[in-house]
């Protein structure tokens, strides 16, 4: 995982970078982030078109392409490392992408906003995005 930013209450956002980290997040949080991470990585990898050149060099830019084009998956952790919330942001965080709506969920897909709104706001400020509950929590009930 890669450090992203700190939030109030000794909480920290980290970027999920590998399928193993996504699998662990799914296990800890009891939701399907691993499935979404794997699907997004596969789609980004399949969309890669190497520059013309020697066959041996054609995959050199694939990892950078995948990182640049797949959604950003993040986990909110407390000071003891406990998972508190999971977020998925557009591929180039800070830019609006109609194909990828930001999403933030808590354990078991519960609403993380009542308990972690300040931390979610800190993540939004870090990426210059508005991460309001109505837009980012997909299971809200009115």
N, C-alpha and C positions, 0 to 999 in steps of 0.2 A: 504494500500500500504506500501511497505517496501522500505526504502532508499537504493539505490545501490551505486551511485557515483555522484560527481559534474562534471560539464563541463564548458567550457569557456562561458562567457557572462551571468553569473548568471543563468545557466540552471542546472537542476538536473534530473537524471534518477531514477525512482522508479519501483519496481517490482509489477506487478498486481497479487494479490493473491486470489481474490474471483470473482465469477461470477458477483456480483453486480458491482465491480470495472471494470470488462471487459465490462459490459453493459454500464456503464457510459462513458468509453473510446470510445466505438462504437458510442454512441450518440454525444460526443464532436467532434470526428474525422471524422464522417460520413463514416465509413467503417465497415467491418465485423469481427473485432477482437473478439467480444463476441462469435460468432459462432465457430471460431477456438479454442478459449479458452475452451468452453463447450465441444467440440468434443475431444480435447486433454485430458481434465480431465476425461471424460467418458472412453476413451480408456485406460488410465493409471489405472483407478480404476478397470476396468474389467480384466486387466492383473495381478492384485494382487493375489498372492497365499499365503494364511496364513500358518504359521508353524503349524504342527500338535499339538494338545492340546485341552484344553477345549473349547467348542463352544463359550462360552461367551467372550473368549479372542481373537477370530480369527480376529477381525477387528482392533486390537490395532495398528498394523503396517501399516494400509492402508494409512493414511494421509502422513506418511513419504515416503512410496513407491510412492504415487502420486506426491509428491513434487520432488522426486529424478528422476522420469522417464518422466514427461511431459515437453514439451518445456517451456522455461522461457519467459514470456510475460512482456514487459516493456513499460513505458511511459516516454517521455521526457517532462518536464514542465519548464516554465520560472519562474522568481521570484514571479510573481503574481498568479501562479498555472495554467496558461493556457496550454492546451495540444498542443504540437508542433510536435511530431512524436511518432510512436508506433513501437516496435521491437519484434521479436520472435527469440529466440536463441535456440540452441540445449539443450536438457535436462540437461546435465552436462556441463554448459557453460565453455568454454575453451577446450573442447574436440570436435574433428570433429565427426559428426554423419551423415553418408550418408542418413539416413532416414529423417533428419530434416535440411533443408537448412536455414541459417539465413535470415531473412527478415526485412526490415526497410521501413516503408511508412509514408507519411505525411497525412494531412487532405484530405479526399476524395480519398485516394490512390495516392495522388500526390507525386512527387519526393522530398524527404526531404533533399537530399544531397546539392543542391546549397546553402541553407540557414543554414543547421545544420551539415555540414560535420565535423566540429571540435568536436561537441558534440557526433556524432556517432563514431568518432575516439577515444574519451575518453572512451566510452562504450566498444569498441573493446579492448583497452589497459587494461581496468579493468578485462575483462574476457579472456585476452590473445587470442583474435580472430582477424582476419583481416576481417573488415566489409566494403569491398569496394563496390562501387555502382554497378558495373557490376555483382557482385555475389548476392547482397542483395536487390536490388530494382527490384522487379519482373516485373514491367511494363515498363522498359526502352525500348526506341525505338532508333534504330540506323539509 
